[in-house]
Amino acid sequence: MADFIDDAIASAELTMDQTLKQKNLYACTLTSRHNTMTRDIAMEARFAPPSLGNIIYYYAVRAQELSYYDDITEWADDLEYDLSDPKTIPNYKQLVSDKTDIRLLLGETNYQGMMAALEISQAMSNAMRPDNISQS
């Protein structure tokens, strides 16, 4: 896992308990010195059970997605979701809930540091893509 994810986990003193609810569906409870977050995580059969680092990374990316938009209308428009679809508003509300819960779980300073490191990591990765490197 990325160092910044490992650092966020260590800083928040995060632990995870997971139980198999049914085939490929895990009940995961993440606990820190700040808060607790519980989510059901579905995994494809070919993958191992979820790891703490992968769960934190996943929710960091979800929180990052939400930060690009001012409101549900902008989010739905940009991602081409239909606001009249009965799944759209609950999906947006879950995204907001996920962002809130990961912030509370990590603590504000730790969360902000992790999100900044995520942006830097993505920028460096994008800069190193072969199609972004100019040939002199």
N, C-alpha and C positions, 0 to 999 in steps of 0.2 A: 504494500500500500504506500501511497505517497507520504513523505515525511510530515507534511503539514497536517495530514489527517491523523497520523500517529501522535503528533504533538498535541492536537486538539483533544484526542482521546485521553492522553496522559494528563494534560492540564485539568480537564474536568473530572478526572478520576472515574471515567466511564467504565461500566461493566454491562454485560448482557446475559440475560437468561433466555433460553429459547426452548420451546417444546414443539414437537411435531403434532399439529392438530389433525391433519389428514395428509394423504399423499401429496408431497411437495408444497405443503402450506405450513408455515411455522409461525407460532405466536412468539414474538420477540419483545422482551421488556428491557429497555435501556435505562440504566440508573446512573446518576451522577451525584456529586455533592450538591448540585443545584436543583435537580428535578428528576422526574421519571417520564418516559415516553413509551407507549405500547403500540405496536403495529403488527398486523398480520402480513407476513412476507411470503409471496408465492414464488417458487423457484421452478424453472424447467427441470424435468427429470434428469437431464444430462449434467446438471450443475450440483455442486456440493451445497450443504446448508449455508445460509447467509452468514457472513463474518461481520464482526462489529465494524471493522474498517470500511467494508463495502457498503454497509447500511449508512454510515455517516457520510460517505462520499455521495451516495445516491441522493440523500436528503439535502446535502449542500448544493448539488446541481439543481434540484427542484427549487430550492430557495432562490438560487441565482436566477432561474427562469422567471420567477415572479417579480424579481427586482427590476426587470427590464420594462415593466408596464405600470402605468399609473392606476389602472382600474380594470375591471372585468371586460368592459367593452373593448378597450385597446388590446387586451390579451386575446380575446376571442377573435377580433378582427385580424390581428397579425397572424394567428395560428389557424385561421380559417375554421373556427368552431362556430356553430350555429347557436345563437342565444336562445332560440325557441326549442332546441333539442333538450329534453328533460334531463339529460346527463351533464350538460355543460355547466350549469350553475353549481351542482354538487361537486363536480371535478375541480372547479375553481376554489370553492370553499375548502376542499380537502388540501389543495395546494397552499392556501393561506394558513390552515391549521398546521400543516407539516412545517412550514417556515417558522411559525410561532413556537412550536414545540421543540424544534432543533435549537432555536435561540435560547429558550429557557433551559434546555438540557445542558448546553455547553457553557452558558453564562455569556453575557454581552461582549465582554472584551475578548474572550476566547473565540466566540462566534465571528466577530469582526475580523480578527486575525486570520482565522481559517478561510473566510470568504475572500480576503485580500490575497492570500497565498494561492487560492484556487484560480483567481483571475490571472495572477502572474504565471502560474503553471500553464494555463491554457494559452496565454499569449506566447510564451516561450515555445510551446509545442507547435503552435501555428506558424511561428517564425521559422522553425526548423523543417517544416514540410518541404519536400523537394520542389513543389510548384511555387514556393515563395522565396526560394534561394536563387538569386540572379547569377548568371554565368558571366564572368568577366573575360 
